Amino acid sequence: MAAPGLAGTDLLASAKCHTLHNGVSMPLLGLGTWRLHGNKLRGGVFGALQEQYGLIDTASVYENEAEIRELLKEAGNPRVFLTSKLQPKDAQGTEAVLRAFDGTIQRLGVDQLDLYLIHWPGSSGVDTSDPENRRRRIESWRALEQLYEQKKVRAIGVSNFMVTHLENLMEDGAKIMPMVNQIEWHPMCWVPELIPFAKKHNITLQAYSSLGSGENRLLEHPVVKEIAKEIQQPPSVVLLRWALQQGLLVIPCSTSQEHLRENARIFDVQLSDDQMNKLSSIHEEGQHRFCWNPHKIA
């Protein structure tokens, strides 16, 4: 795919956004880049830019930050909201976290990152039940607070944190509440108690794996297909709109410009209460995670 000519274009300014609790505007819809490299990443990034997506989500563990920098450069360095994450192996103390962050901004080619997240509530080399995970979480969080206070990042947050993990941060003396908690969220796997907790503490929830993974059981689910027919939209729009109407931001992963264009239709439709309830009830058939389970982390 040819690079779009977007020099001087501010896609963040034109995107539909949500305001984080510190006043930073964050796009409701972005591009997820997990497992994307080479031509697939090129198709995803350039397709998203052409469809006016204002956010690109990556992580150091994805090993594609430098590729994203080069693709944005090829497209004329348009202004987009960039998210990256601290991987578990770097949750080894303040200095390790700061070094990891420096590596991320160097690979992305930016002086200031828009959003930096702790990717996982656990730490590499530590048993899931070990309370050492909790100690390292607050240590990592204090390092992120330091980066935020130094204005090296515009917003800080977490990923895959359950209510208990968030409560631990508060109990352990966090000075700043996370602006964002990015979590696996779809009708087969969602955590109802996170919604009121996030609202109470002004934490923005962002969904990943909204469309499922692999065999795409979600996109083929009878309830999803039924509602897609009712609203005359693709199943992907149904799933993304369900999350959006629950108050979550979304970052679907796609390498097809056609699918990226379809996904942007979430702003043109509205699901009824009955349709929302039907989708929310799917998890009663049995919860299914497409990614790791953070509930097991002490």
C-alpha positions as CSV (number, residue, x, y, z in Angstrom):
1,M,0.0,0.0,0.0
2,A,1.3,3.5,-0.9
3,A,1.9,5.9,1.9
4,P,-0.8,8.6,2.3
5,G,0.6,12.1,2.0
6,L,-0.4,13.6,5.3
7,A,2.4,16.0,6.1
8,G,1.2,18.6,8.6
9,T,-2.1,16.8,9.1
10,D,-3.4,16.7,12.7
11,L,-5.6,13.5,12.8
12,L,-5.9,13.8,16.6
13,A,-7.6,17.2,16.3
14,S,-10.2,15.9,13.9
15,A,-10.9,12.6,15.8
16,K,-13.9,12.0,18.0
17,C,-12.4,12.0,21.4
18,H,-13.0,11.4,25.1
19,T,-11.4,13.6,27.7
20,L,-9.3,11.8,30.3
21,H,-9.4,12.9,33.9
22,N,-6.3,15.1,33.4
23,G,-7.9,17.0,30.5
24,V,-6.0,15.1,27.7
25,S,-8.2,14.3,24.7
26,M,-8.0,10.6,23.6
27,P,-9.6,9.2,20.4
28,L,-12.6,6.9,20.9
29,L,-11.4,4.7,18.0
30,G,-7.8,3.6,17.3
31,L,-5.8,1.0,15.6
32,G,-4.5,-2.0,17.6
33,T,-1.2,-3.4,16.3
34,W,-0.6,-6.6,18.2
35,R,1.0,-9.2,16.0
36,L,1.3,-6.8,13.1
37,H,4.7,-6.6,11.3
38,G,6.0,-5.9,7.8
39,N,3.3,-5.6,5.1
40,K,0.5,-6.3,7.5
41,L,1.5,-3.5,9.8
42,R,2.0,-1.2,6.7
43,G,-1.5,-2.0,5.6
44,G,-3.0,-1.4,9.0
45,V,-1.2,1.9,9.7
46,F,-1.6,3.4,6.3
47,G,-5.3,2.2,6.1
48,A,-6.0,3.7,9.5
49,L,-4.4,7.0,8.6
50,Q,-6.4,7.2,5.3
51,E,-9.6,6.5,7.3
52,Q,-8.7,9.4,9.7
53,Y,-8.0,7.2,12.7
54,G,-6.4,9.4,15.4
55,L,-4.8,6.8,17.6
56,I,-2.2,4.0,17.1
57,D,-1.7,1.5,20.0
58,T,1.5,-0.4,20.3
59,A,3.7,-1.9,23.1
60,S,7.4,-2.8,23.5
61,V,6.5,-6.5,23.6
62,Y,4.9,-6.2,20.2
63,E,8.4,-5.3,18.8
64,N,6.9,-3.0,16.1
65,E,7.5,0.5,17.6
66,A,10.4,1.3,15.3
67,E,8.4,0.0,12.3
68,I,5.5,2.3,13.3
69,R,7.9,5.3,13.5
70,E,9.2,4.6,10.0
71,L,5.6,4.2,8.6
72,L,4.5,7.5,10.2
73,K,7.6,9.2,8.8
74,E,6.8,7.8,5.3
75,A,3.2,9.2,5.6
76,G,4.5,12.7,6.5
77,N,4.5,12.4,10.3
78,P,0.8,13.2,10.8
79,R,-0.2,14.0,14.4
80,V,-1.7,10.9,16.0
81,F,-2.2,9.8,19.6
82,L,0.5,7.2,20.4
83,T,0.1,4.6,23.1
84,S,2.8,2.2,24.3
85,K,3.3,-0.1,27.2
86,L,5.8,-1.3,29.8
87,Q,6.3,-5.1,29.3
88,P,6.4,-7.4,32.4
89,K,10.2,-8.2,32.0
90,D,10.9,-4.5,32.5
91,A,8.8,-4.2,35.7
92,Q,12.0,-4.6,37.8
93,G,12.3,-1.4,39.7
94,T,12.3,2.4,38.9
95,E,15.5,2.5,36.9
96,A,14.4,-0.5,34.7
97,V,11.1,1.2,34.0
98,L,12.7,4.5,33.1
99,R,15.2,2.7,30.8
100,A,12.3,0.9,29.1
101,F,10.4,4.1,28.6
102,D,13.5,5.8,27.1
103,G,13.8,2.8,24.7
104,T,10.1,3.2,23.7
105,I,10.3,6.9,22.8
106,Q,13.5,6.4,20.9
107,R,12.0,3.6,18.9
108,L,8.9,5.7,18.2
109,G,10.9,8.8,17.5
110,V,9.0,11.1,19.8
111,D,10.1,13.4,22.7
112,Q,6.8,13.0,24.5
113,L,4.5,10.0,24.5
114,D,0.8,10.5,24.6
115,L,0.0,7.5,26.9
116,Y,2.2,4.9,28.7
117,L,0.6,1.9,30.3
118,I,1.8,-0.9,32.7
119,H,1.0,-3.8,30.3
120,W,0.3,-6.5,32.9
121,P,-0.3,-6.6,36.7
122,G,2.4,-9.3,37.1
123,S,6.1,-9.3,36.6
124,S,8.3,-11.7,34.7
125,G,10.0,-14.3,36.8
126,V,7.5,-13.9,39.7
127,D,4.9,-16.6,40.4
128,T,1.3,-15.4,39.8
129,S,0.4,-15.9,43.5
130,D,3.5,-14.2,44.9
131,P,2.7,-10.8,46.7
132,E,6.0,-9.6,45.1
133,N,3.8,-8.7,42.1
134,R,2.0,-6.1,44.2
135,R,5.2,-4.5,45.4
136,R,6.5,-4.3,41.8
137,R,3.2,-2.8,40.6
138,I,3.4,0.2,42.9
139,E,7.1,0.6,42.2
140,S,6.4,0.6,38.4
141,W,3.5,3.0,39.0
142,R,5.6,5.4,40.9
143,A,8.1,5.4,38.0
144,L,5.2,6.3,35.6
145,E,4.1,9.1,38.0
146,Q,7.7,10.4,37.8
147,L,7.6,10.4,33.9
148,Y,4.2,12.1,34.0
149,E,5.4,14.8,36.4
150,Q,8.5,15.4,34.2
151,K,6.1,15.8,31.2
152,K,7.7,13.0,29.3
153,V,4.2,11.5,28.9
154,R,0.8,13.2,28.6
155,A,-1.1,10.5,30.4
156,I,-0.4,7.3,32.3
157,G,-2.4,4.1,32.9
158,V,-2.5,0.4,33.2
159,S,-3.6,-2.6,31.2
160,N,-5.2,-5.9,32.3
161,F,-5.8,-4.6,35.8
162,M,-8.8,-5.9,37.7
163,V,-10.6,-4.0,40.5
164,T,-8.3,-5.6,43.2
165,H,-5.2,-4.5,41.3
166,L,-6.5,-0.9,41.1
167,E,-7.5,-0.9,44.8
168,N,-3.9,-2.1,45.6
169,L,-2.5,0.9,43.9
170,M,-4.7,3.2,45.9
171,E,-3.9,1.4,49.2
172,D,-0.1,1.5,48.4
173,G,0.0,5.3,48.0
174,A,-0.5,6.1,44.3
175,K,-0.5,9.9,44.0
176,I,-2.2,9.8,40.6
177,M,-5.0,7.5,39.6
178,P,-4.5,5.8,36.3
179,M,-6.1,7.8,33.5
180,V,-6.7,4.6,31.4
181,N,-7.2,0.8,32.0
182,Q,-6.9,-1.1,28.8
183,I,-8.5,-4.6,29.1
184,E,-9.8,-7.5,27.1
185,W,-13.5,-6.7,26.6
186,H,-16.1,-8.3,24.4
187,P,-19.5,-10.1,25.0
188,M,-17.7,-13.4,25.8
189,C,-15.4,-11.8,28.4
190,W,-16.3,-8.6,30.3
191,V,-16.1,-7.6,34.0
192,P,-19.3,-5.7,35.0
193,E,-17.8,-4.4,38.3
194,L,-15.1,-2.5,36.5
195,I,-17.6,-0.1,35.0
196,P,-18.9,1.5,38.2
197,F,-15.4,1.4,39.8
198,A,-13.9,3.2,36.8
199,K,-16.6,5.8,36.8
200,K,-16.2,6.4,40.5
201,H,-12.4,7.0,40.1
202,N,-12.5,8.7,36.7
203,I,-10.6,5.9,35.0
204,T,-11.2,5.5,31.3
205,L,-11.7,1.9,30.1
206,Q,-10.3,0.9,26.7
207,A,-11.2,-2.4,25.1
208,Y,-8.9,-4.7,23.2
209,S,-9.7,-8.0,21.4
210,S,-13.2,-6.6,20.8
211,L,-13.7,-8.7,17.7
212,G,-12.3,-11.9,19.2
213,S,-9.2,-13.7,17.8
214,G,-8.2,-16.7,15.7
215,E,-11.3,-18.6,14.7
216,N,-13.5,-15.4,15.2
217,R,-16.1,-17.2,17.2
218,L,-17.5,-13.8,18.2
219,L,-18.1,-12.5,14.7
220,E,-19.9,-15.7,13.8
221,H,-22.0,-15.8,17.0
222,P,-25.8,-16.1,16.2
223,V,-26.7,-13.1,18.4
224,V,-24.1,-10.9,16.8
225,K,-25.1,-11.9,13.3
226,E,-28.8,-11.4,14.1
227,I,-28.2,-7.8,15.4
228,A,-25.9,-7.1,12.4
229,K,-28.8,-8.0,10.1
230,E,-31.2,-5.8,12.1
231,I,-29.0,-2.7,11.9
232,Q,-27.7,-3.5,8.5
233,Q,-24.0,-3.3,9.5
234,P,-21.1,-5.8,9.6
235,P,-20.8,-7.9,12.8
236,S,-17.6,-6.0,13.7
237,V,-19.6,-2.8,14.0
238,V,-22.1,-4.5,16.4
239,L,-19.3,-5.6,18.7
240,L,-17.4,-2.3,18.7
241,R,-20.6,-0.3,19.2
242,W,-21.6,-2.5,22.2
243,A,-18.3,-1.6,23.9
244,L,-18.6,2.1,22.9
245,Q,-22.1,2.3,24.4
246,Q,-20.8,0.8,27.6
247,G,-18.4,3.8,27.8
248,L,-15.3,2.1,26.5
249,L,-12.8,3.2,23.9
250,V,-11.9,0.7,21.2
251,I,-8.7,-0.3,19.3
252,P,-9.6,-3.0,16.8
253,C,-6.7,-4.6,14.9
254,S,-7.1,-4.8,11.1
255,T,-4.8,-4.8,8.1
256,S,-7.6,-4.1,5.5
257,Q,-8.6,-0.6,4.7
258,E,-12.1,-1.8,3.8
259,H,-12.5,-3.3,7.3
260,L,-11.0,-0.2,8.9
261,R,-13.6,1.9,7.0
262,E,-16.4,-0.4,8.2
263,N,-15.2,-0.2,11.8
264,A,-15.5,3.6,11.7
265,R,-19.2,3.2,11.2
266,I,-19.6,2.8,14.9
267,F,-20.3,6.5,15.1
268,D,-23.2,6.2,12.7
269,V,-25.3,3.6,14.5
270,Q,-27.0,3.1,17.9
271,L,-27.9,-0.2,19.5
272,S,-31.2,-0.5,21.3
273,D,-31.4,-1.5,25.0
274,D,-32.7,-4.9,24.0
275,Q,-29.8,-5.4,21.5
276,M,-27.3,-4.3,24.2
277,N,-28.8,-6.7,26.7
278,K,-28.7,-9.6,24.2
279,L,-25.0,-9.0,23.6
280,S,-24.2,-8.6,27.3
281,S,-25.9,-11.9,28.0
282,I,-23.6,-13.9,25.7
283,H,-21.0,-14.4,28.4
284,E,-23.6,-16.3,30.4
285,E,-22.9,-19.2,28.0
286,G,-19.4,-19.4,29.5
287,Q,-16.6,-16.9,29.6
288,H,-14.0,-17.2,26.9
289,R,-10.7,-15.2,27.0
290,F,-8.7,-14.8,23.8
291,C,-5.7,-13.5,25.9
292,W,-4.2,-14.2,29.4
293,N,-6.2,-14.1,32.5
294,P,-5.2,-11.3,34.9
295,H,-7.5,-12.6,37.7
296,K,-4.8,-15.0,38.7
297,I,-2.2,-12.3,39.5
298,A,-1.8,-11.6,43.2
